[in-house]
Amino acid sequence: MALQIVLALFSGWYVLLALGSAAHVIYFANFSRSDLPFQARLAFFVLVLLGTFTPLRILILVPLLAISVVELVKRYNVLERLLYLVPPNRPENPESLSLEFVMRVFTEMPKHLDRPFALKAKAGAQSGSGADSFDFTAPVPKGDRRKR
């Protein structure tokens, strides 16, 4: 994609960039329409469309070029990590959204190149983990049950 963005910026063939990005989205849609890699490609495609059909194309396509270069060089997908912050995209990690969680998401180095990004839950994290949250799935001891 980085090469397509460079060609589009210097030649003005923005429609070819949009078609290439659409082909990328269609290819990933064959496998799954709900996982992070597909969502990242879809977000990239939407941004490419905005850059193709608006006069602010430089302000949109240059950051996309930077995102593509970082992904190629470091295997660090910024869009995938942004999408990981959305709670339905991380069912294995019930942590609530906090500044510390966001920092951990963006500073974690990629470990598995063949799998989507995932972050292990912090020890003691629970769903809705506020100070006053109650775990409705935990069993209640017999002595604490209400008597009828």
N, C-alpha and C positions, 0 to 999 in steps of 0.2 A: 504494500500500500504506500510505503514511503516514496518509492519510485514514481508511482502514479500521481501522488500529490505534487512532487517536484515537476513532473512533466506538465501537469495541469496549471501550476503556478506560472511556469515560464512560457508555455505554448498557448494557453487559453482554452485547452480542450477539457473543460470542466465536465461535460456530459460523459466523456469516457471514464473519468474518475467516478462519477455517480454510477455508471453501468458496472464498473469493476467492483465497486463496493456492494452493489445490489447482488452481483453474482456471489460474492463472499457470504452475504447474509443468507441467500438461498441455499448455498452449500451447507452452512451450519444448521439451517432449519431442518435439513434432512435427518439430523441426528437427534436434536431435542430443541423444543421451543421455549424451555423454561430454565435451562442451566445458564450459568454465568458467562461462558464463552459466547453463546448465541446472543445474550443480552448486550454484551460489550460490542459485538459486531453490529447489532441493530442500532445502538446508541451512536456508534461511529458513522453508520450510514445516514442517520438522521442529521448529524452534524455536517456530513458531506453534502447532503441535499441543501441544508441551510447555506453552506458556503458556495454551492453551485448557483443558486438562484437569488442571492441577495448581493447588494453592492458591498457588503462587509466581508467579502470572501477572504481577504488577506488576514483579517482578525480572527477568522474561524479556521482557515486551512493551515496557517503557520503553527498554531498550537497542536493541531492534529498531526502535523508532520513531526513535531517534537515528541508527541506521544508514540508515534510509530517508530521513531528512531530509538527511543528508550526501550520499547518492547523488543526490537531487533537486537540491540546491543546487550541489554541486561536481563532480558526475559521478565521484565517488570511491567505488567499491564495495568496502567493507571485507571482506565475505565472499569476494568473488572473489580478493582479494589473499591472504587466509588460505589459500584453496584452491590458489593458485599456489605456495605453499611445498611442497606435496606433489610429489615428483619426477615421477610420471607425468603431471602436469598441465603440465609445462614441458619437452617433448622438445627444443625449440630452445635451451634453456639448461641445459647440463650442470653448472653450478656446484653444489658441495656446500652443504648447509645450514650456514650460519654466521651469527654475529651481524651481520657486515657485510652479508651477502646479505639478511637479514631487514630491516635498516635501509634498504637500497636499495629493496626491494620496497614498503615502506610510505611512503617519502618521495618516490618517483617520481610526478610529476604525470601525470594522464591526458593522453595525446596524441591518440589517435584515438577519437572518441566512437562510431564505428560498428563498432569491432572490440573483441574481448576484450582484457583486460590482458595485456601481454607485456613482458618486460624483456630487453634485450640482454645477452648474456653478457659478462663482463669479459674484457678482452684476456688471452689466455694461459690461460683457463679450459678445463679438460678434464674428461671424465667421471671421477668418483671423485677429483677433483683433490686428493689428499693429497700430502704431500711425498714419499712413497715409492710413489706409484701408477705403474702401467705401462700404456701405451697399446697394447693388443693389436691395434688396427686399423692402426697405423702400419707401413709396410714396413721390413723389417730389411735393412741394407746387406749386400752379399755377403760382405764380410770378417768380419762378425760371426756368420755362420751356422755351425752345427756341421757338422763333417765326419764322414762315416760311414766 
